[in-house]
Amino acid sequence: MKNSFDSRQWPLLLASTLTVMAGAALAPALPTLQAVFHDTPHVALLTRQLLTVPALFIVLAAPIAGWLVDRVGRVRLLVASILLYVLSGSVGGLLDRLDLILVSRALLGVAVAGIMTSVTTLIADYFDGLTREQVFGRQGAFMSFGGVVFLIGGGLAADLHWRATFLVYTVPAVLLWWAARLPEPVVTRPLATATHPRLPRAKIGLIYGAGLTGMMMFYVIPVQLPYRLVDISGASGTGFTIALSNVAGTVAGVSFARLRRHLQPLQIVTLVYGLMAIGYLLIGLAQHTPMVLAGLALAGFGLGLTVPNLSTWLSSFTPPAMRGRVMGGLTAAVFIGQFVSPLVAQPFVNAYGTAGPFLAASVLLAVLGGVAWGLRNKA
């Protein structure tokens, strides 16, 4: 397989950014939405759930998406999921009830589960070897850089009108035709009477655990960082700082294939945990903003390696006929981590203030890094 950037990569890489867009595009409009629906009971909680509800439904829908990918086809599910994404994402701009907008966000989560699972499976099907590593690295880079673009775009749309923010979700409609033209991979399915190959469940569990932990640790940044910055400097500046971690993640994604030539998957997991542990230690101990920025750069680079590394590792030993279900499990694991992160972090906030979650995460990541290093030759 050539290492060229062939035309099949573009719709897959662009579709990958939609997972980040799901939350990033709407985040700047949350204060406005809370003000618009101020008469709704529990409005403060409900507006925040506009960001968390999609993650919950991604977790619930990802295993089903994995089964559908293997049964009805990768491209069909991708096209159907993009269509659902456009409809469920944009319909909020036409609704006048917050509970109905929440329902639309739940459907958006279902769409993201289908997109992420089908895209990751297609990359594994289309490419192999070094090319697969390069494409998964580019996927991570596109997702990280998409976070920067959609935070800015969502903010500009929110300045116009809160309904304009939802119209941003119509943009992915341009991907429908492009995705529909992708060739469906030929997957040889075992006969009903044939014995299915036995998958290494311990290794798959290890990969899922690394995905869950990595996202749970990283999501401390968007949830807890605003409060940490207020403690340090009296101002948030959240958009700029989160964008910095995304830029670092973009650099990591581009660098992944080169790193993979020299490091095995568990060695990269060790590197990820080490970088994030140091980064969070800096943020937790910081007395000024530049120290926070240095910590964010390290943590963002670590996260930027996580998804490409785990996707490449998982696809390297998964039979094509079972790949969708296994990749769907990884999607679920990653978003479970995102969903539970605020719940795990809150006790440390209560006990130790805004530095607590970062220092606790640093200690846990250092321990996990040591465990990964000890297992480096066994997985």
N, C-alpha and C positions, 0 to 999 in steps of 0.2 A: 504493500500500500504506500502510495506516495505521501509525502509530508505537505502537499500543497493545500491551500485554503480553497477547497472546491465548493461549488454552489450549494450543496446540501447543508453546509454549516450555517449559512446566514439565517434561514428561518428558525433553526434550532437554537442558535445563540440569542437571537432577538426574542424568541418565545420564552427563553429562560429568564429574561429580565422581568417578565410579567409577575413572577413570584414575589419580587421585591416591590414592584409597582403596587401590588395589592394593598400594602399598608402605607408605603412612603407617599403616594400621591394624595391620600386623604388626610394624613397626619396634620399638615398645617391648617386644615379647616376645622379641626375639632373645637377650638374655642368659639368660633363663629356658630357652629352647629349647636353647641351648648346654649348659646345666647338665643338663637332662633327658636329652639324648642324648650325654653325655660319653664313653660307651664307643665311639661311632662314630668310625672313623678319619677324621682331618682335619676334626673337628667344627667347629673355629673357622672354617675356610674355607667349609664347606658351609652353616653357618648364615647367613653373610654373603651367600652366593649365593641365599638365599631372596628377597633383595631385587633382585638383579641379573638372575637368570634370566628373570623376566617381561619385562624390557626387551629382552633378546636375542630372545625369541620374538615380541614385538611387532614388532620390526624384520623378522623373517623372515615373519611372517604378514600384515603390513600391505599389501604389494602384492597378495597373494591376496585379502584382504578388499576392496580397491579393485576388483578384477576382479569379485568376487561382487556387490558393491553395484550395479554397472552391469548385471550379467546376471540376477540373481534378485530384485533389489529392495532398496530401502533399509530398509524397515520389517521385512521378513522377516529380514534379517541382524541388525538391531538386536535383535529379540526373541530370536533364537537365541543371539546373543552374550551377552545379559543372563542367559539361562538357563545357559549354559556358565560364566559368571562366578560365579553363585551356587553351582553344583555344585562347580566346581574350587576356588573360594575356601574353601568351608566344609568340604570333605571332609578337609582336613588335621587337623581336630579329632577325626577318627575313626581316624587312622592312628598307628601306633607305630613307623614307620621313617622316618628322615630322608630317605633317598633317594626314597621314595614321595611324601613331602611336596614334594620338589623337582620331581617329575614333575607334581604337581598345580599347582605354581606356574608351570610351563611352559605348561600348559593355560590358566591364568589370563591369561598374556601373550597367547595367541591370542585369548581373549575380549576383552581390552582393545583389541586391534587392530581387531576387528570393531566394537566400540562406538564408538571414537573416529572411525573412518572413516565409519561410517554416520551418526552424529550430525552431524559436520561437513558431510557432503554434504546431509543433510536441511535443515540451516539455510540452506545456499546455495540449495537448491531452493525452500523455502517463502517466503523473504524476499528483498527486493532493496533497493537504494539505502540510505537512512539507516536503515531498519528492520533491514536485514542487519547493518550496522555496529553498531547497538545490541545486537542479539542476540549477535553474536560477542564484543562487549565484556562482556556479561553472562556468556557462557560462561567467559571468562577469570576474571571475578570469582568465579563459582561454584567453579571449579577451585581458585583460590587459597584461598578461604575454607574449601572442603572439606578442604584440607590441615590447617587449624587444628582443625576438628571431628574429623577422623579420627585425628590424633595424640593428642588428648585421649581420644577414645573407645577407641582401641586401648590406651592406657595404663591406663584404668580396667578394661578387660576383662582385660588381662594381670595386674593386681593380684588379680583373682578366681582365674583359673587360665589356664594357657597355652592350653588347649583352647577356653576362652571367646573368646579372640582370634579364632579361626577362625570362630566362630559369628557374629561381626559381619558376615561376608560373606553371610549369609542375608538381611540387611535389604533389599538391592536387589530381592528377589523381589517386593516391592510394586510395582515399576515394570513388571513383565511385562504386566499387564492394561492399564495406562495406555499403554505403548508400542505394544501390539498394536492399540489403537484409533486410532493415528495414520493419517491418509490417505496412501496410497502416491502420491507425485508422478507425474504423467503426464509421461513423458520420451519425446520423439520420437526414435526411433533411426534412423540413416541406413540406407537399403537396402543389401543386400550388395554391390550393384554401384555404389553411390554412392561418391564420393571423400570420405574423412574430412577434416575441416578440419585444417589444419596448425597445430599449437600452437607458440607461441614458446618453443622449448626453452631458449634462453639465459635468458629471463626466469624460466622455471620452475626452471632450475638455480640461478639467483640466489636465488630464494625458498627452495628446499630448503637451500641453503648457509647462508642466514641462520637458518633454523630449527635446523639442526644446530649451528651455532656458538653461537647463543643458549642452547640447552639445555646444550651442553658447558660453556660458561662458567658458567652458573647452577649446575650440579650440583656445582661446586666448594664451594658452601655446605654442603649436607648431608653431603658426604663429608669435607671438610677442616676445616670450622669447629670441630668439637669439639676438635681438637688445637690449633688457634689460640687458642681460649679458655683452654685449660689453660695455655698458655704465658703468656698475659696476666694471668689472674686466679687460676690454680691450680684452677679449677672449670669444668665444662663449661657447664651451663645451656642445652644444645643445644635442648631442646624449646621453650623460651621464645623464643630468638633466631630459630629457623627460623619459628616462628609469626609473629614480627614481619615477616619478609620476605613471608610469605603475606598478612598483612593489607595491606601496602603493595601487593601484587599485586591484591588485591580492589579497592582504591581506583583503581588504574590501569585495571582492566577496566571499572569503572563510568564512568570518564572518557574511555574510548577514542573513543566516537562524537563527543564534543565536540572532541577533539583532531583527529580525522579531518576535520572541517570545515575546518580551517586548514592541515593538513599532508598532503603526499602520502606514499605508502607508504615510499619510500626516505628521506624526511625523518624519518619516525617511526623507521625502522631506525637512522638516525644518532643520534636522541635516545636510543634504547634503549642503543646502544653507549656513548654519552657518559655516561649515568647509571650504567651498570654499571662503566665504567672508573673514574669518580670514587669510586663505592662501594667497589670492590675496593682502590683505592689507600688509602682510609681504613682498611680492615680490615688491609691489609698493613703500614701504618705505625703502627697503633694501639698505644698503651701502656696504655689503660684501656678498660673495657667500653662506656661511652657512645659512644666513637668507633666501636666495632664496630657498635653499634646504628644509628648514623647511616648508616654504609656499607651495612648490610643494608636499611634503608628505601629508599635510592636504588636498589640493585640489584634489590630485590623489585619496585619500581615499574616498572623497565625490563622485567623479565621479564613482568610482568602485561600489558604492551602487545604482547608478541611474538606470541603465538598469535592473538589477535584481528586484529592487523594483517596477518599473513601469510595467514591464512585468508580474510579479506576480499579481499585483493589477488589471491590465487590464484583465488577463485571469480568474480571480476569479469570474467575473460576466458576461462574454461573452459566449453566447451559442456556442457549438462546430460548428454548421453549419454556423455561421457568424464570427468565430474566425479569419480566414485568412484575411478577409477584414479589421477587426479592428486592427489586428497586423500589417498589411501592412501600415495602417495609422500611427502607432507609428514609424515604420521604416522610413517613409517619414518625419515625424516631426523631428526625431533625425538628419537626414542628411540635412534638411533645416537649422537647427541650425548650423551645420558644415559649410555649404556653405555661409551663410550670416555673419558669425562671423568676417571675415576680413573687410567686408564692414562697419559693425557697429563700429568696433574698430578704423578704420582709422581716423575719425574726432578727436578722443581723442589723437591719436598720434600727429596729426598736431597741436593741441592746447596745449598739456601738455608734449609732449615728450614720451619717452619709458615707463615711469611710468604711463602715463595717462590711458591706457586701463585697467591696473590691478586695479588702484584705483577706476575707474568708475565701473568696474565689482564688486568690493567689496561693494560699496554703493548699487548698484542694487540688489545684492544677499542678503544683509542684509534686504532690504525692502521686497523682495520676501519671505525671511524666516519668517519675521513677519506676512505677509499675510497668508502663509501656516499654521503657528501656530494658527492664528485666525480662520482658516477654519477646524482645525484638527478634530472637532466633527461633521462636516457637510457633509463630503464626504466619 
